[in-house]
Amino acid sequence: MESGPAIFAGAVFALFGAGLLVWTGTRLWRREPVGLGVSRIASSALAGMAGAVALTLGGYCLTRL
């Protein structure tokens, strides 16, 4: 019963984290701002950390089946 929600949560976290990291990397590669009105370094660091945390949580959820 508990593996269904863990699979769903793990997939959502992993997809969000991967998407955020790809989006951030693409914005940086094109030299476009990651966040409007914020330092480029600060916004890319925050987005990168959020993506890494989401991927880590997704992996954690998927290993706890």
PQR file of N, CA, C, O and H, with PARSE charges and radii, in Angstrom:
ATOM      1  N   MET A   1       0.807  -1.202   0.000 -0.4000 1.5000
ATOM      2  CA  MET A   1       0.000   0.000   0.000 -0.0000 2.0000
ATOM      3  C   MET A   1       0.849   1.265   0.000  0.5500 1.7000
ATOM      4  O   MET A   1       0.460   2.258  -0.616 -0.5500 1.4000
ATOM      5  N   GLU A   2       1.976   1.258   0.660 -0.4000 1.5000
ATOM      6  CA  GLU A   2       2.768   2.479   0.789 -0.0000 2.0000
ATOM      7  C   GLU A   2       3.739   2.678  -0.365  0.5500 1.7000
ATOM      8  O   GLU A   2       4.330   3.752  -0.476 -0.5500 1.4000
ATOM      9  H   GLU A   2       2.292   0.452   1.160  0.4000 1.0000
ATOM     10  N   SER A   3       3.925   1.690  -1.223 -0.4000 1.5000
ATOM     11  CA  SER A   3       4.885   1.860  -2.308 -0.0000 2.0000
ATOM     12  C   SER A   3       4.337   2.746  -3.423  0.5500 1.7000
ATOM     13  O   SER A   3       5.120   3.386  -4.126 -0.5500 1.4000
ATOM     14  H   SER A   3       3.445   0.817  -1.133  0.4000 1.0000
ATOM     15  N   GLY A   4       3.038   2.804  -3.604 -0.4000 1.5000
ATOM     16  CA  GLY A   4       2.440   3.644  -4.637 -0.0000 2.0000
ATOM     17  C   GLY A   4       2.734   5.115  -4.432  0.5500 1.7000
ATOM     18  O   GLY A   4       3.222   5.768  -5.355 -0.5500 1.4000
ATOM     19  H   GLY A   4       2.403   2.284  -3.033  0.4000 1.0000
ATOM     20  N   PRO A   5       2.452   5.669  -3.245 -0.5600 1.5000
ATOM     21  CA  PRO A   5       2.780   7.072  -3.009  0.2800 2.0000
ATOM     22  C   PRO A   5       4.283   7.352  -3.050  0.5500 1.7000
ATOM     23  O   PRO A   5       4.690   8.437  -3.468 -0.5500 1.4000
ATOM     24  N   ALA A   6       5.100   6.413  -2.634 -0.4000 1.5000
ATOM     25  CA  ALA A   6       6.548   6.620  -2.672 -0.0000 2.0000
ATOM     26  C   ALA A   6       7.044   6.680  -4.112  0.5500 1.7000
ATOM     27  O   ALA A   6       7.909   7.494  -4.436 -0.5500 1.4000
ATOM     28  H   ALA A   6       4.769   5.532  -2.295  0.4000 1.0000
ATOM     29  N   ILE A   7       6.504   5.830  -4.976 -0.4000 1.5000
ATOM     30  CA  ILE A   7       6.887   5.860  -6.385 -0.0000 2.0000
ATOM     31  C   ILE A   7       6.452   7.177  -7.021  0.5500 1.7000
ATOM     32  O   ILE A   7       7.217   7.794  -7.762 -0.5500 1.4000
ATOM     33  H   ILE A   7       5.801   5.169  -4.713  0.4000 1.0000
ATOM     34  N   PHE A   8       5.232   7.603  -6.735 -0.4000 1.5000
ATOM     35  CA  PHE A   8       4.727   8.851  -7.297 -0.0000 2.0000
ATOM     36  C   PHE A   8       5.552  10.039  -6.814  0.5500 1.7000
ATOM     37  O   PHE A   8       5.959  10.876  -7.619 -0.5500 1.4000
ATOM     38  H   PHE A   8       4.610   7.102  -6.134  0.4000 1.0000
ATOM     39  N   ALA A   9       5.800  10.119  -5.519 -0.4000 1.5000
ATOM     40  CA  ALA A   9       6.572  11.239  -4.968 -0.0000 2.0000
ATOM     41  C   ALA A   9       7.995  11.222  -5.507  0.5500 1.7000
ATOM     42  O   ALA A   9       8.535  12.272  -5.856 -0.5500 1.4000
ATOM     43  H   ALA A   9       5.469   9.439  -4.865  0.4000 1.0000
ATOM     44  N   GLY A  10       8.609  10.048  -5.579 -0.4000 1.5000
ATOM     45  CA  GLY A  10       9.967   9.954  -6.107 -0.0000 2.0000
ATOM     46  C   GLY A  10      10.046  10.380  -7.561  0.5500 1.7000
ATOM     47  O   GLY A  10      10.987  11.066  -7.959 -0.5500 1.4000
ATOM     48  H   GLY A  10       8.171   9.195  -5.295  0.4000 1.0000
ATOM     49  N   ALA A  11       9.061   9.977  -8.360 -0.4000 1.5000
ATOM     50  CA  ALA A  11       9.049  10.357  -9.775 -0.0000 2.0000
ATOM     51  C   ALA A  11       8.849  11.859  -9.933  0.5500 1.7000
ATOM     52  O   ALA A  11       9.492  12.484 -10.776 -0.5500 1.4000
ATOM     53  H   ALA A  11       8.297   9.419  -8.037  0.4000 1.0000
ATOM     54  N   VAL A  12       7.963  12.442  -9.130 -0.4000 1.5000
ATOM     55  CA  VAL A  12       7.710  13.883  -9.219 -0.0000 2.0000
ATOM     56  C   VAL A  12       8.951  14.669  -8.823  0.5500 1.7000
ATOM     57  O   VAL A  12       9.341  15.605  -9.520 -0.5500 1.4000
ATOM     58  H   VAL A  12       7.441  11.934  -8.446  0.4000 1.0000
ATOM     59  N   PHE A  13       9.572  14.297  -7.712 -0.4000 1.5000
ATOM     60  CA  PHE A  13      10.790  14.991  -7.277 -0.0000 2.0000
ATOM     61  C   PHE A  13      11.900  14.852  -8.309  0.5500 1.7000
ATOM     62  O   PHE A  13      12.578  15.830  -8.625 -0.5500 1.4000
ATOM     63  H   PHE A  13       9.256  13.536  -7.146  0.4000 1.0000
ATOM     64  N   ALA A  14      12.092  13.648  -8.835 -0.4000 1.5000
ATOM     65  CA  ALA A  14      13.166  13.420  -9.799 -0.0000 2.0000
ATOM     66  C   ALA A  14      12.926  14.197 -11.089  0.5500 1.7000
ATOM     67  O   ALA A  14      13.855  14.804 -11.621 -0.5500 1.4000
ATOM     68  H   ALA A  14      11.542  12.854  -8.579  0.4000 1.0000
ATOM     69  N   LEU A  15      11.713  14.189 -11.594 -0.4000 1.5000
ATOM     70  CA  LEU A  15      11.413  14.928 -12.824 -0.0000 2.0000
ATOM     71  C   LEU A  15      11.558  16.429 -12.621  0.5500 1.7000
ATOM     72  O   LEU A  15      12.098  17.125 -13.480 -0.5500 1.4000
ATOM     73  H   LEU A  15      10.958  13.696 -11.162  0.4000 1.0000
ATOM     74  N   PHE A  16      11.078  16.927 -11.489 -0.4000 1.5000
ATOM     75  CA  PHE A  16      11.208  18.356 -11.216 -0.0000 2.0000
ATOM     76  C   PHE A  16      12.672  18.757 -11.078  0.5500 1.7000
ATOM     77  O   PHE A  16      13.093  19.764 -11.648 -0.5500 1.4000
ATOM     78  H   PHE A  16      10.639  16.361 -10.791  0.4000 1.0000
ATOM     79  N   GLY A  17      13.449  17.986 -10.333 -0.4000 1.5000
ATOM     80  CA  GLY A  17      14.857  18.306 -10.140 -0.0000 2.0000
ATOM     81  C   GLY A  17      15.637  18.263 -11.444  0.5500 1.7000
ATOM     82  O   GLY A  17      16.445  19.150 -11.718 -0.5500 1.4000
ATOM     83  H   GLY A  17      13.108  17.169  -9.870  0.4000 1.0000
ATOM     84  N   ALA A  18      15.399  17.237 -12.244 -0.4000 1.5000
ATOM     85  CA  ALA A  18      16.097  17.131 -13.528 -0.0000 2.0000
ATOM     86  C   ALA A  18      15.689  18.268 -14.458  0.5500 1.7000
ATOM     87  O   ALA A  18      16.534  18.859 -15.131 -0.5500 1.4000
ATOM     88  H   ALA A  18      14.743  16.516 -12.022  0.4000 1.0000
ATOM     89  N   GLY A  19      14.401  18.571 -14.494 -0.4000 1.5000
ATOM     90  CA  GLY A  19      13.929  19.660 -15.343 -0.0000 2.0000
ATOM     91  C   GLY A  19      14.494  21.006 -14.922  0.5500 1.7000
ATOM     92  O   GLY A  19      14.864  21.819 -15.768 -0.5500 1.4000
ATOM     93  H   GLY A  19      13.715  18.091 -13.947  0.4000 1.0000
ATOM     94  N   LEU A  20      14.562  21.242 -13.628 -0.4000 1.5000
ATOM     95  CA  LEU A  20      15.104  22.497 -13.128 -0.0000 2.0000
ATOM     96  C   LEU A  20      16.591  22.631 -13.440  0.5500 1.7000
ATOM     97  O   LEU A  20      17.054  23.712 -13.803 -0.5500 1.4000
ATOM     98  H   LEU A  20      14.261  20.581 -12.940  0.4000 1.0000
ATOM     99  N   LEU A  21      17.334  21.545 -13.303 -0.4000 1.5000
ATOM    100  CA  LEU A  21      18.762  21.601 -13.624 -0.0000 2.0000
ATOM    101  C   LEU A  21      18.996  21.799 -15.118  0.5500 1.7000
ATOM    102  O   LEU A  21      19.892  22.547 -15.507 -0.5500 1.4000
ATOM    103  H   LEU A  21      16.957  20.667 -13.009  0.4000 1.0000
ATOM    104  N   VAL A  22      18.208  21.142 -15.953 -0.4000 1.5000
ATOM    105  CA  VAL A  22      18.357  21.320 -17.400 -0.0000 2.0000
ATOM    106  C   VAL A  22      17.985  22.742 -17.800  0.5500 1.7000
ATOM    107  O   VAL A  22      18.677  23.363 -18.606 -0.5500 1.4000
ATOM    108  H   VAL A  22      17.480  20.534 -15.637  0.4000 1.0000
ATOM    109  N   TRP A  23      16.895  23.259 -17.239 -0.4000 1.5000
ATOM    110  CA  TRP A  23      16.460  24.618 -17.552 -0.0000 2.0000
ATOM    111  C   TRP A  23      17.509  25.642 -17.108  0.5500 1.7000
ATOM    112  O   TRP A  23      17.826  26.568 -17.854 -0.5500 1.4000
ATOM    113  H   TRP A  23      16.333  22.755 -16.583  0.4000 1.0000
ATOM    114  N   THR A  24      18.040  25.478 -15.911 -0.4000 1.5000
ATOM    115  CA  THR A  24      19.056  26.394 -15.405 -0.0000 2.0000
ATOM    116  C   THR A  24      20.316  26.337 -16.260  0.5500 1.7000
ATOM    117  O   THR A  24      20.893  27.371 -16.597 -0.5500 1.4000
ATOM    118  H   THR A  24      17.783  24.726 -15.305  0.4000 1.0000
ATOM    119  N   GLY A  25      20.736  25.134 -16.606 -0.4000 1.5000
ATOM    120  CA  GLY A  25      21.914  24.988 -17.453 -0.0000 2.0000
ATOM    121  C   GLY A  25      21.720  25.606 -18.827  0.5500 1.7000
ATOM    122  O   GLY A  25      22.642  26.215 -19.371 -0.5500 1.4000
ATOM    123  H   GLY A  25      20.268  24.294 -16.332  0.4000 1.0000
ATOM    124  N   THR A  26      20.534  25.456 -19.389 -0.4000 1.5000
ATOM    125  CA  THR A  26      20.251  26.044 -20.691 -0.0000 2.0000
ATOM    126  C   THR A  26      20.255  27.565 -20.618  0.5500 1.7000
ATOM    127  O   THR A  26      20.791  28.229 -21.505 -0.5500 1.4000
ATOM    128  H   THR A  26      19.786  24.961 -18.947  0.4000 1.0000
ATOM    129  N   ARG A  27      19.663  28.117 -19.570 -0.4000 1.5000
ATOM    130  CA  ARG A  27      19.660  29.578 -19.417 -0.0000 2.0000
ATOM    131  C   ARG A  27      21.079  30.108 -19.255  0.5500 1.7000
ATOM    132  O   ARG A  27      21.417  31.143 -19.830 -0.5500 1.4000
ATOM    133  H   ARG A  27      19.228  27.578 -18.849  0.4000 1.0000
ATOM    134  N   LEU A  28      21.907  29.424 -18.492 -0.4000 1.5000
ATOM    135  CA  LEU A  28      23.284  29.870 -18.303 -0.0000 2.0000
ATOM    136  C   LEU A  28      24.095  29.723 -19.589  0.5500 1.7000
ATOM    137  O   LEU A  28      24.920  30.583 -19.898 -0.5500 1.4000
ATOM    138  H   LEU A  28      21.633  28.583 -18.025  0.4000 1.0000
ATOM    139  N   TRP A  29      23.872  28.654 -20.333 -0.4000 1.5000
ATOM    140  CA  TRP A  29      24.608  28.427 -21.571 -0.0000 2.0000
ATOM    141  C   TRP A  29      24.287  29.511 -22.605  0.5500 1.7000
ATOM    142  O   TRP A  29      25.157  29.929 -23.369 -0.5500 1.4000
ATOM    143  H   TRP A  29      23.202  27.956 -20.082  0.4000 1.0000
ATOM    144  N   ARG A  30      23.030  29.958 -22.619 -0.4000 1.5000
ATOM    145  CA  ARG A  30      22.622  31.016 -23.545 -0.0000 2.0000
ATOM    146  C   ARG A  30      22.908  32.415 -23.002  0.5500 1.7000
ATOM    147  O   ARG A  30      22.619  33.409 -23.669 -0.5500 1.4000
ATOM    148  H   ARG A  30      22.323  29.618 -21.998  0.4000 1.0000
ATOM    149  N   ARG A  31      23.464  32.497 -21.815 -0.4000 1.5000
ATOM    150  CA  ARG A  31      23.773  33.759 -21.139 -0.0000 2.0000
ATOM    151  C   ARG A  31      22.524  34.601 -20.908  0.5500 1.7000
ATOM    152  O   ARG A  31      22.561  35.827 -21.019 -0.5500 1.4000
ATOM    153  H   ARG A  31      23.698  31.689 -21.273  0.4000 1.0000
ATOM    154  N   GLU A  32      21.430  33.940 -20.590 -0.4000 1.5000
ATOM    155  CA  GLU A  32      20.175  34.609 -20.253 -0.0000 2.0000
ATOM    156  C   GLU A  32      20.007  34.595 -18.738  0.5500 1.7000
ATOM    157  O   GLU A  32      20.578  33.735 -18.067 -0.5500 1.4000
ATOM    158  H   GLU A  32      21.401  32.944 -20.500  0.4000 1.0000
ATOM    159  N   PRO A  33      19.243  35.523 -18.190 -0.5600 1.5000
ATOM    160  CA  PRO A  33      19.074  35.539 -16.726  0.2800 2.0000
ATOM    161  C   PRO A  33      18.244  34.353 -16.244  0.5500 1.7000
ATOM    162  O   PRO A  33      17.284  33.941 -16.895 -0.5500 1.4000
ATOM    163  N   VAL A  34      18.625  33.824 -15.110 -0.4000 1.5000
ATOM    164  CA  VAL A  34      17.861  32.734 -14.496 -0.0000 2.0000
ATOM    165  C   VAL A  34      16.683  33.311 -13.728  0.5500 1.7000
ATOM    166  O   VAL A  34      15.581  32.766 -13.779 -0.5500 1.4000
ATOM    167  H   VAL A  34      19.405  34.159 -14.581  0.4000 1.0000
ATOM    168  N   GLY A  35      16.908  34.409 -13.019 -0.4000 1.5000
ATOM    169  CA  GLY A  35      15.849  35.107 -12.295 -0.0000 2.0000
ATOM    170  C   GLY A  35      15.912  36.586 -12.616  0.5500 1.7000
ATOM    171  O   GLY A  35      16.991  37.178 -12.623 -0.5500 1.4000
ATOM    172  H   GLY A  35      17.804  34.851 -12.978  0.4000 1.0000
ATOM    173  N   LEU A  36      14.775  37.178 -12.880 -0.4000 1.5000
ATOM    174  CA  LEU A  36      14.751  38.599 -13.233 -0.0000 2.0000
ATOM    175  C   LEU A  36      14.973  39.455 -11.998  0.5500 1.7000
ATOM    176  O   LEU A  36      14.333  39.246 -10.967 -0.5500 1.4000
ATOM    177  H   LEU A  36      13.898  36.697 -12.874  0.4000 1.0000
ATOM    178  N   GLY A  37      15.869  40.409 -12.102 -0.4000 1.5000
ATOM    179  CA  GLY A  37      16.136  41.335 -11.015 -0.0000 2.0000
ATOM    180  C   GLY A  37      17.013  40.784  -9.913  0.5500 1.7000
ATOM    181  O   GLY A  37      17.124  41.393  -8.849 -0.5500 1.4000
ATOM    182  H   GLY A  37      16.389  40.579 -12.939  0.4000 1.0000
ATOM    183  N   VAL A  38      17.639  39.640 -10.148 -0.4000 1.5000
ATOM    184  CA  VAL A  38      18.481  39.004  -9.134 -0.0000 2.0000
ATOM    185  C   VAL A  38      19.855  38.776  -9.765  0.5500 1.7000
ATOM    186  O   VAL A  38      19.972  38.616 -10.980 -0.5500 1.4000
ATOM    187  H   VAL A  38      17.548  39.146 -11.013  0.4000 1.0000
ATOM    188  N   SER A  39      20.869  38.763  -8.943 -0.4000 1.5000
ATOM    189  CA  SER A  39      22.207  38.473  -9.420 -0.0000 2.0000
ATOM    190  C   SER A  39      22.234  37.136 -10.161  0.5500 1.7000
ATOM    191  O   SER A  39      21.602  36.170  -9.733 -0.5500 1.4000
ATOM    192  H   SER A  39      20.774  38.892  -7.956  0.4000 1.0000
ATOM    193  N   ARG A  40      22.962  37.089 -11.264 -0.4000 1.5000
ATOM    194  CA  ARG A  40      23.030  35.867 -12.064 -0.0000 2.0000
ATOM    195  C   ARG A  40      23.670  34.720 -11.296  0.5500 1.7000
ATOM    196  O   ARG A  40      23.253  33.568 -11.417 -0.5500 1.4000
ATOM    197  H   ARG A  40      23.475  37.874 -11.612  0.4000 1.0000
ATOM    198  N   ILE A  41      24.669  35.039 -10.517 -0.4000 1.5000
ATOM    199  CA  ILE A  41      25.356  34.003  -9.735 -0.0000 2.0000
ATOM    200  C   ILE A  41      24.453  33.477  -8.631  0.5500 1.7000
ATOM    201  O   ILE A  41      24.360  32.267  -8.424 -0.5500 1.4000
ATOM    202  H   ILE A  41      25.008  35.975 -10.418  0.4000 1.0000
ATOM    203  N   ALA A  42      23.787  34.383  -7.923 -0.4000 1.5000
ATOM    204  CA  ALA A  42      22.918  33.962  -6.827 -0.0000 2.0000
ATOM    205  C   ALA A  42      21.728  33.146  -7.328  0.5500 1.7000
ATOM    206  O   ALA A  42      21.381  32.126  -6.732 -0.5500 1.4000
ATOM    207  H   ALA A  42      23.862  35.366  -8.091  0.4000 1.0000
ATOM    208  N   SER A  43      21.106  33.587  -8.412 -0.4000 1.5000
ATOM    209  CA  SER A  43      19.930  32.864  -8.905 -0.0000 2.0000
ATOM    210  C   SER A  43      20.311  31.508  -9.471  0.5500 1.7000
ATOM    211  O   SER A  43      19.572  30.539  -9.295 -0.5500 1.4000
ATOM    212  H   SER A  43      21.388  34.416  -8.895  0.4000 1.0000
ATOM    213  N   SER A  44      21.457  31.418 -10.153 -0.4000 1.5000
ATOM    214  CA  SER A  44      21.857  30.118 -10.684 -0.0000 2.0000
ATOM    215  C   SER A  44      22.269  29.167  -9.566  0.5500 1.7000
ATOM    216  O   SER A  44      22.003  27.967  -9.641 -0.5500 1.4000
ATOM    217  H   SER A  44      22.057  32.205 -10.297  0.4000 1.0000
ATOM    218  N   ALA A  45      22.915  29.694  -8.534 -0.4000 1.5000
ATOM    219  CA  ALA A  45      23.299  28.844  -7.407 -0.0000 2.0000
ATOM    220  C   ALA A  45      22.068  28.325  -6.667  0.5500 1.7000
ATOM    221  O   ALA A  45      22.005  27.150  -6.306 -0.5500 1.4000
ATOM    222  H   ALA A  45      23.131  30.668  -8.472  0.4000 1.0000
ATOM    223  N   LEU A  46      21.097  29.197  -6.445 -0.4000 1.5000
ATOM    224  CA  LEU A  46      19.880  28.778  -5.741 -0.0000 2.0000
ATOM    225  C   LEU A  46      19.085  27.765  -6.560  0.5500 1.7000
ATOM    226  O   LEU A  46      18.597  26.772  -6.019 -0.5500 1.4000
ATOM    227  H   LEU A  46      21.148  30.152  -6.738  0.4000 1.0000
ATOM    228  N   ALA A  47      18.952  28.014  -7.865 -0.4000 1.5000
ATOM    229  CA  ALA A  47      18.229  27.075  -8.723 -0.0000 2.0000
ATOM    230  C   ALA A  47      18.964  25.741  -8.817  0.5500 1.7000
ATOM    231  O   ALA A  47      18.336  24.683  -8.824 -0.5500 1.4000
ATOM    232  H   ALA A  47      19.348  28.820  -8.304  0.4000 1.0000
ATOM    233  N   GLY A  48      20.278  25.791  -8.888 -0.4000 1.5000
ATOM    234  CA  GLY A  48      21.060  24.555  -8.936 -0.0000 2.0000
ATOM    235  C   GLY A  48      20.942  23.740  -7.660  0.5500 1.7000
ATOM    236  O   GLY A  48      20.819  22.516  -7.703 -0.5500 1.4000
ATOM    237  H   GLY A  48      20.789  26.651  -8.882  0.4000 1.0000
ATOM    238  N   MET A  49      20.981  24.428  -6.521 -0.4000 1.5000
ATOM    239  CA  MET A  49      20.825  23.717  -5.244 -0.0000 2.0000
ATOM    240  C   MET A  49      19.427  23.136  -5.110  0.5500 1.7000
ATOM    241  O   MET A  49      19.272  22.014  -4.628 -0.5500 1.4000
ATOM    242  H   MET A  49      21.081  25.423  -6.486  0.4000 1.0000
ATOM    243  N   ALA A  50      18.408  23.877  -5.525 -0.4000 1.5000
ATOM    244  CA  ALA A  50      17.037  23.371  -5.448 -0.0000 2.0000
ATOM    245  C   ALA A  50      16.865  22.147  -6.348  0.5500 1.7000
ATOM    246  O   ALA A  50      16.203  21.184  -5.961 -0.5500 1.4000
ATOM    247  H   ALA A  50      18.534  24.789  -5.916  0.4000 1.0000
ATOM    248  N   GLY A  51      17.452  22.176  -7.535 -0.4000 1.5000
ATOM    249  CA  GLY A  51      17.378  21.021  -8.426 -0.0000 2.0000
ATOM    250  C   GLY A  51      18.095  19.810  -7.854  0.5500 1.7000
ATOM    251  O   GLY A  51      17.598  18.688  -7.947 -0.5500 1.4000
ATOM    252  H   GLY A  51      17.990  22.959  -7.849  0.4000 1.0000
ATOM    253  N   ALA A  52      19.254  20.032  -7.266 -0.4000 1.5000
ATOM    254  CA  ALA A  52      20.008  18.929  -6.671 -0.0000 2.0000
ATOM    255  C   ALA A  52      19.276  18.337  -5.470  0.5500 1.7000
ATOM    256  O   ALA A  52      19.268  17.120  -5.284 -0.5500 1.4000
ATOM    257  H   ALA A  52      19.658  20.944  -7.190  0.4000 1.0000
ATOM    258  N   VAL A  53      18.667  19.190  -4.661 -0.4000 1.5000
ATOM    259  CA  VAL A  53      17.905  18.698  -3.508 -0.0000 2.0000
ATOM    260  C   VAL A  53      16.698  17.895  -3.975  0.5500 1.7000
ATOM    261  O   VAL A  53      16.392  16.850  -3.400 -0.5500 1.4000
ATOM    262  H   VAL A  53      18.674  20.178  -4.812  0.4000 1.0000
ATOM    263  N   ALA A  54      16.012  18.367  -5.006 -0.4000 1.5000
ATOM    264  CA  ALA A  54      14.851  17.642  -5.516 -0.0000 2.0000
ATOM    265  C   ALA A  54      15.265  16.286  -6.088  0.5500 1.7000
ATOM    266  O   ALA A  54      14.579  15.287  -5.873 -0.5500 1.4000
ATOM    267  H   ALA A  54      16.261  19.216  -5.472  0.4000 1.0000
ATOM    268  N   LEU A  55      16.376  16.247  -6.810 -0.4000 1.5000
ATOM    269  CA  LEU A  55      16.858  14.957  -7.315 -0.0000 2.0000
ATOM    270  C   LEU A  55      17.243  14.005  -6.186  0.5500 1.7000
ATOM    271  O   LEU A  55      16.975  12.806  -6.261 -0.5500 1.4000
ATOM    272  H   LEU A  55      16.934  17.059  -6.985  0.4000 1.0000
ATOM    273  N   THR A  56      17.863  14.534  -5.155 -0.4000 1.5000
ATOM    274  CA  THR A  56      18.230  13.716  -4.004 -0.0000 2.0000
ATOM    275  C   THR A  56      16.995  13.166  -3.303  0.5500 1.7000
ATOM    276  O   THR A  56      16.955  11.991  -2.937 -0.5500 1.4000
ATOM    277  H   THR A  56      18.081  15.508  -5.094  0.4000 1.0000
ATOM    278  N   LEU A  57      15.983  14.018  -3.115 -0.4000 1.5000
ATOM    279  CA  LEU A  57      14.745  13.544  -2.495 -0.0000 2.0000
ATOM    280  C   LEU A  57      14.050  12.492  -3.359  0.5500 1.7000
ATOM    281  O   LEU A  57      13.496  11.523  -2.841 -0.5500 1.4000
ATOM    282  H   LEU A  57      16.015  14.973  -3.412  0.4000 1.0000
ATOM    283  N   GLY A  58      14.082  12.689  -4.671 -0.4000 1.5000
ATOM    284  CA  GLY A  58      13.502  11.691  -5.561 -0.0000 2.0000
ATOM    285  C   GLY A  58      14.209  10.352  -5.450  0.5500 1.7000
ATOM    286  O   GLY A  58      13.568   9.303  -5.394 -0.5500 1.4000
ATOM    287  H   GLY A  58      14.531  13.477  -5.092  0.4000 1.0000
ATOM    288  N   GLY A  59      15.527  10.394  -5.418 -0.4000 1.5000
ATOM    289  CA  GLY A  59      16.286   9.158  -5.234 -0.0000 2.0000
ATOM    290  C   GLY A  59      16.018   8.504  -3.895  0.5500 1.7000
ATOM    291  O   GLY A  59      15.923   7.280  -3.803 -0.5500 1.4000
ATOM    292  H   GLY A  59      16.048  11.246  -5.464  0.4000 1.0000
ATOM    293  N   TYR A  60      15.895   9.313  -2.858 -0.4000 1.5000
ATOM    294  CA  TYR A  60      15.598   8.779  -1.524 -0.0000 2.0000
ATOM    295  C   TYR A  60      14.237   8.088  -1.514  0.5500 1.7000
ATOM    296  O   TYR A  60      14.095   6.985  -0.986 -0.5500 1.4000
ATOM    297  H   TYR A  60      15.972  10.308  -2.933  0.4000 1.0000
ATOM    298  N   CYS A  61      13.235   8.747  -2.102 -0.4000 1.5000
ATOM    299  CA  CYS A  61      11.896   8.155  -2.119 -0.0000 2.0000
ATOM    300  C   CYS A  61      11.883   6.838  -2.917  0.5500 1.7000
ATOM    301  O   CYS A  61      11.222   5.875  -2.526 -0.5500 1.4000
ATOM    302  H   CYS A  61      13.350   9.643  -2.531  0.4000 1.0000
ATOM    303  N   LEU A  62      12.608   6.810  -4.020 -0.4000 1.5000
ATOM    304  CA  LEU A  62      12.598   5.616  -4.851 -0.0000 2.0000
ATOM    305  C   LEU A  62      13.395   4.469  -4.246  0.5500 1.7000
ATOM    306  O   LEU A  62      13.145   3.311  -4.581 -0.5500 1.4000
ATOM    307  H   LEU A  62      13.144   7.592  -4.338  0.4000 1.0000
ATOM    308  N   THR A  63      14.351   4.759  -3.360 -0.4000 1.5000
ATOM    309  CA  THR A  63      15.096   3.675  -2.716 -0.0000 2.0000
ATOM    310  C   THR A  63      14.388   3.141  -1.479  0.5500 1.7000
ATOM    311  O   THR A  63      14.787   2.106  -0.946 -0.5500 1.4000
ATOM    312  H   THR A  63      14.554   5.700  -3.088  0.4000 1.0000
ATOM    313  N   ARG A  64      13.355   3.820  -1.015 -0.4000 1.5000
ATOM    314  CA  ARG A  64      12.627   3.393   0.181 -0.0000 2.0000
ATOM    315  C   ARG A  64      11.402   2.554  -0.152  0.5500 1.7000
ATOM    316  O   ARG A  64      10.440   2.536   0.616 -0.5500 1.4000
ATOM    317  H   ARG A  64      13.031   4.661  -1.449  0.4000 1.0000
ATOM    318  N   LEU A  65      11.423   1.869  -1.271 -0.4000 1.5000
ATOM    319  CA  LEU A  65      10.298   1.026  -1.645 -0.0000 2.0000
ATOM    320  C   LEU A  65      10.378  -0.233  -0.866  0.5500 1.7000
ATOM    321  O   LEU A  65       9.524  -1.107  -1.016 -0.5500 1.4000
ATOM    322  H   LEU A  65      12.204   1.883  -1.894  0.4000 1.0000
TER
END
